[in-house]
């Protein structure tokens, strides 16, 4: 159970990082487009997967 909590915490940090990148540089900046795409493609499916495990 501890590992799931750590994984959820890491995903929450990714959400915050994605929001910060989006607020500061946005999707138009070439330097942030790839990290934003990777974060947004990964974090929500991972949250759904972890929620399914713990349900």
Secondary structure, 3 states (H helix, E strand, C coil): CHHHHHHHHHHHHHHHHHHHHHHHCCCCCHHHHHHHHHHHHHHHHHHHHHHHHHC
